[in-house]
């Protein structure tokens, strides 16, 4: 797979990318040359035809936004924004990107996301972000914003992912191991205590609605199962 990486630095902002067998060409995110990538995929470098364009916003989200807006409508090559957790809220549908990655993404996550979005691009499929509404929780998938009864929650990205996953599966109970695999990824090396810590933080931020995440003795956690909670 050939990738075009637009960055302000000399080194990849995505360390895990270096262990994957992909050809990566770097170009300045400030240079206008990348703005004229043709619809056929050629960027003017001979036979180099990128399957995806990575837009580095780890140093400057504003630069990534400008690059995304410049590329929008000028190429059909899928574009992926690289942003730190704290900057993800800046992404809007206006960016016209196919996906995003954070600098700590694992090789497995990068590989799966790239292959999925390239496959969708090849078949002409598009996936529009939507909204999730469940038991007073509202999640705007376009802007990675979660609210509880109209109040915006100040969440880290992983807290957002955990709440999003649980809200998509109301009334179900998941073991800590299942949550680690589905939210953190099967290659995550941390222990199940990580889940407990994030659940505790989520409950604190939910405030009076902390009951939405219930503990099921000897099993794990469930979402929107009623107000009765069982103690660990």
N, C-alpha and C positions, 0 to 999 in steps of 0.2 A: 504494500500500500504506500502511495506517495502522499506526503502531507506538506502543506505550505504553512509555516509558522510565522506570524507577524508579531514582532516583539521589539521593545525598545532596548533590550539587553543583548549581550553576546552569548548568553547561555540559556538553555531551555528552562522555562519556569515550571516545567512538568518533569521532575526527575525520573519518574517511573517510565516515561516515554523512551528513555535512553536504553532500556533493557528490551524493548520490543523491536522486532525486525521490520521496521518501516524506514523508508527513505524520507528524510525531513530536510527541506530547504528553508532557511531562515531569511526573512526580509524585514526591513525596518517598518515599523508600524506607522512611522511619520512620513514615509516615502510615498509619493503618488503612484508609483509603478504598480502596486498591488490593486489599485482601484480599477484597472482595466483588464482584469482577468476575463478572458473570453468565455462565452457560454460553452464552448467545446472543452474547456478545461486547461488550455495552454496558457502559461503565464509568461511566455516569451523566453523561456529557458530551454530551448530545443525541444526534446521529446518529453520533458517533465510535465505531467498532467496530474495535478493533485486530486485526490479523491475527496479531500476535506481541507478546509482552511481553519487553522487555529488562531484565534485573536487573543493575544496576551493582555489582560487587564490587571495583572497582579501588582504592577507598579502604579499604573494610572488607569482606573476604570473609565475616566473621561476619554482617554485616548482609544480605549477599546470601543467605547460607544461611537466615537467619531468614525472609526474604521468600519464598524458594523453598518452604520448608516450610509457610508460611502459605497460599500459593497452591495447593499440592498438593491435588488432590481437589476444589478449589472452582471450577476453570475448566478447560475443554478447550482453551483458547487455548495454543498452543505457547510455551514459555518458553525464553529464551536467557540464559545467565549471561555477564557480561562480567568477565573476570579477567585479571590479569597472569600471565605464565608461571610465576612462582614460587609462585602460589597455586592452580594447576590441580590439584595433588595433593589438594586439600581436597575436590574434587567426589566425591560418592558417589551411588549409585543413589537414595538417600534424598531427594536434592534434587529428583528427578522433573522434570528439565529435558530439553528436546529437543536442545539443542546448546549450544555455548559459542563465544565469540569473545575474542580478545585485543585490546588497544587499538591495536596496530599493524596490524590486519587491513586489507587493501586494499579499495577499493570493490567490486572484482570478487568477492572472496571473500565479503564481506558479502552481496552481492546473490544469489550462487549459494546460499549456505547458507540464507538466509531463504526463497528461493523453493522450495528442495527440502523444507524442513521444513514449510512451509505446504501444499505439495502433498500430502505424506504425511498431514498432519492432516486434509485435506479428504477423503482416501480412507479414512481410518481406519487407515492403516498405521502401525506402530510398529517402530522398529529398536532392539533391545536390544544394548547393548555386550556384548562377549564377551571371549574370551581367545585369544591367539595363542601357540602353542608350536612352536618350531622349533630343532633343533640345540642344545638347552640354554637357549635364550632363551625366557623366559615373559613375555608382555605382558598386563597386566590393562587392557583398554580402558575399564573403568568408572572406574578411579582413575588412569589414565595412569602406571602404574608398570611398569617393566621390570626383570627379573631375569635373571641368567646363572647357571645351576646353583644356584639358590636364593639367590644374593647380589643384593640390591637395588642397582641402578645409580643413581647420583646424576646425573641428566641434566637438561639444559635442555630446554625444550619442543621446540625445533627438533631437538636431538639425539634426543629421543624419537621425533619424527615420522620422522626419517631411518631410525632403527633399525626402527621399526614398518613402514615401507614396504618395507625390504629383507627383513625377516622374512616378510612376506606374499608375497614373490617369491623364494623360495630357488632357488639354482643359476642364476638369470638374471643377465645382465650388463647394466648400464645405463651409458650415457655420462653425463658430467657435465652436459651440456645436458638430458638426460632427467630426471635427478634434480632439477635446478633447477626444471624445469617441474612435476614431480609433487609435490615436497615444498615448494618455496618459492612456487610459483605462476608462471604464465606472465607475470605483470606485474611480477615481481621484477627490479630493475634492476642487481643486483650481478653480478659475474663468476663464472665457474666455480671460481675460487680458493676461493670460499665453501664449495663441496662438499669440496674437499681439506682445508680447515681442520676442518670438522665430522667428517670421516672420521678424521682424525688424533686428534681429541679422543675420539671414540667408541672407537677402538682402545685409547687409553690407559686408558679407564675399563673396558674389557673385560678388560684385563690379560692373563693367560695365554691368554685366549680371543680375542685380537685377530685371530687367523687367520680368524675367522668372516667378516671383511670383507676380501676379497682384491682386489688390484689386477690388472687385465688390461691389459697393455702396449698403448698406443695406442687403448684403448677407454674404460675407466672402471673401475667397481667391481662386484663381485658378492658375494653372500652365501651362506655355507655351501656353498662349492664344493670343500671339501677343504682339507687343511693346506698344500698347496703353493701358495705365492704367487709371483707374478712381479713383478720389480722394475720401477719406472717407467723 
